[in-house]
């Protein structure tokens, strides 16, 4: 089988497709929240994910052996994601564009590295600190250069909310790093969806439900709840069984690029020259901050969608 840099093309395509799906979720969610309250959309999304996992229950339960006291870690993990993560992100997409929100995710690998430095004492090199600084400057620049529009009525608030979502994702990641050594990843994702249904139910009941949900909207919700969760997640993990984690983790940085591309093509987002320069600066910072140890930690760090 042909390969690039030792990685079979088949698995590279799987990883690229998974990143494209995750990047597209920003656009899909942006379209959904323009037609219904964000909390209703997230609740339905969680319900659809639970329904999908119910069909796969025998695979979800396979290999699960509960360890006493782990309920604390499991509940806290689910509180961070999907609860707080989707709470912040769904609100963020009401104020900022899908492209800008997607670019905020480029800080995720760096935030993981810094968190590991403080939580686990893992070393951060001078180049990584420089990369962190450059990437943060780029995100701030991109935010301040953003202009109010139909897609981004308040980009500053929206980007801050998306950054808060990334903070929740970091907390989730630190817990998953501990839990994946005890439980199958599919079980953890299914549990997150179940907790998400319970968490978002009161928010959904307190929201104004639409009189009807059109076919297009249902297709988007199914794509978010089933396709993005099972499709992208399944491909990513299948590829990980054949590709080194450090290689797979490098593909994570494609998510913001796909988010920007899809938002321009499907939503008509307008990105000015200063924002493109800021986006380039973010990628420079992310590139400088990359380290094999950091990439190795990132294999399970994709926010469940």
N, C-alpha and C positions, 0 to 999 in steps of 0.2 A: 504493500500500500504506500502511495506517495506520502511524503511528509515535508513539513517545513520546520527547520531547526529541531528535527528529531521527533516532532509531534505529528501523528497521523492527521491528514487533512480532515477526515471524518470527525474527529473529536474537536478539532479547531472550529469546524462549522457548527457543531453542537454548542460550543461555548459562545460563539458569536451570536447565534440565534437566541440563546438564553439571555444574553445581555441586551439584545434588541428588544425582546419581549419586556424585560424589566424597564428599559428606557421608555417603551411605548406606554407603560402604565400611567406615567405622568400625564400624557395626552388624554388617555381614556378617562382617567379620573377627573381631569379638567373639564371634559365634555359632560361627564355625569353630574358634577356639582353645579353646572349651569342649568340643569333641568330639575334638580331636586335638592333638598337640604343635605348637607354633607353627612350628617349623622345617620340619615335614612339610607344614604348610598352605602356607607361603610357597614351598617348593620346588615343590609341585604347581601353585600359582598361576603361578609363573614358567614351568613346562613348558607349561601351557595357553596362556600368552601367546605363547611361542615357536611353538607349533603354529599359532596364529592368524596370526602373521607369516609362517610358512612358506607358508601358503595364498596370502598376498599378496606373495610374494617379488618378483614383477616390479615391483610398485609400491615395495617397500622399496629395491630396487637402483637405481631410476630417479634419474638425476642425481648419483650418488655417484662422486666422483673423489677418491681418497685423496691426501693431502698428506704428504710425508715428515716424520716426527717427530711426527705428530699422535697416534700410538698412546699416547703418555704422557697426553695430555689425555683421550682416549677411555677409557682404562682407569681413570684417576682419577675421571672423571665417573661411570662405572658403579660404582666402589667406593663412592662417596658414595650413589648411588641407582641401583639398588634395594638394594645390599648392606647398607650401614650403616643406611640409612633403614628398611628393613623389619626388619632385625635388632632395632633399638631399638623400633620401633612394635609389632611382634608381641609383644614381651615386655611393653611398656607396657600393652597391652590385657588382659593377664592380671592386672593389679593395679589398674587404674583403669577407670572406666566409659567407654563409647564417647562419651558426651556431653562429659565432661571432657577426654578426649583430643582430641576435635574442637575444643574451645575453645582448646586450646593452639595450634592452627594459625592462630588469628587473629593471633598474633604474627609470623607469617611475613613479611608485607609490611614490617613494621617492621624485622625482622632483616635483610632484604634491603637496606633503606635504610642501616642502620648499617654493614653489610658494604661497601656501595658507597662509603660515606664513608671507611672505612679503606683499602680496596683500590684505589679509583680516585680518591680525593680529591674525590668529589662532595659538594656542599654540603648540609648538613642544617640546616634552619631551627629557630629556637627553639621554634616550635609543634610541630615533629616530635619534638624531644627531650622536650617535655612529654608528648606523646602516648605516646611510648615508656615513660616513667616511669609514667604512669597505667595503661597496659595491663599492664605487668609487675606492678604492685601488685595489679591485678585478678586476674591469674592466680595470684599467691601467695595472695591472699585466698580465691579459689575453692578452691585446693588445701587450705589449712588448715581451711576451713569444711566440707570434705568429710567425710562419715562412712563408716566401714567398712560394707560391705554385701556381698551375694553378687556384685554386679556390680563392686564396687570394694573388694576386701579390703585393699588398701594404696594409697590414692590418692596419697599423697605420693611413693612410689617410682614408681608408674605415670606420674604427671605429669612427673616428672624424666626418665624414660626417653623420654617423648613429646617433651619439650623437646630432648633429645639428638638425636632423629630430625629435628627441625626444624633443628638445627645441621648435620646431614648434608645436608639439603635445601638449605641456604644454600650449602654448598660446591659442591654439584651445580649450583646456579643460576649461580654465578660462572663455572663452566666452560662451561655451556651457552650463556651469553651470548657466549662466544668461538667456540664450535663451530657454532652455528646459522648463522653467516655463511659457513660452509664446507660444511656437510652438511645434507641434508633432515632435518626433524624426525622423520619416520617412520623413517628409518634409525637415528637416534640412539636412539629408543625401542626399536626391535627389537634393537639391539646391547646395550642395557641388560638386556633380558630374557634374552639369551643368556649374558651374563656372570653374571646372577643365578642361572641354572640351575647353572653350574659352582661358584659361590660357596656356594650353599646345599646342594649335594649332600652334602658330608661331614657337615654338621649334621643333614640328614635321615636319613642312614644311621646316625648315632649316636643317633637318637631311637627311641622305641618306637612303631612304626606301629600304627594300629588294626587289629583283626582284619578289619574290613570297613568300607566307607564307604557310608553310606546315600545314597539318591537326593537327599534334601534337602541333604545336605552337598555332594554333587557339583554340585548346582545353584548353591549359594553359591560354590563354588570356580570354576565356569565364569563366574559373574557377575563375580567379582573378577579372574580372569585374562584374560577376553575382553571381557566387557561394559564393565567400568570402564576398561580400557585402550583398546580400540578405539572403543567407543561415545562415552564422554564426551570422550575426547581428539579424536576425529574431529569431533564437533559443535563443540567449542571452537575448533579450528583452522579449520573451515569458516566459522564466524561471524567469525573474525579477518580473513578475506579480504574482508569486507563492512563491518566495523565498526572504528573506530579502536581501536588497542591500549589507549589510556588508558581508553576506555569499557569494553572487555572486562575489563580488569584490575580494575575496580571491583566486578565480580561475584564475585571471589575471596572476599571477606569473607562471602559467603552460605554458604560451606562449613561453618563452625562452627555457624551457626544451624540448618542442615539436620541436622547431626550430633546436636545436642542434641534437636531435634524427633523424629527417627527413634528415638533411644535411649529417649526417654520413651514413645513409642507402641509400639515393637516389643519393647523389652527391659524395659519397666516401671521404668526408672531413676527414682529419686526425687531431686529437686533441691530443697534447702531454700531458704528465703527469703534467707539470707545468700549462698548460691551464685548465686541469680538476680541479686542486687544486684552481686555480683562480676562476673558475666557482662556486665551492663550497663556496668560500669566498663571492662571490656576493650574493648567496642565504642566507648565514648567515646574511649578512648586510640587505637584504630585510626583512628577518624574524624579525630581531631586530627592524627594523623601522616600522613594522606594528602596527597600532593602529586602534581601531574601528572607530574613527572619520575620519581617513585618508581613511579607506576602504569604508566608507559611501560615501565619495566624489568621489570614483573611479567608481561608477556604470556606468557613461556615458563617461568614459575616454578612451575607446578603440578606437585607430586610425581607422577611416573608411578605409576599404581595398577594 
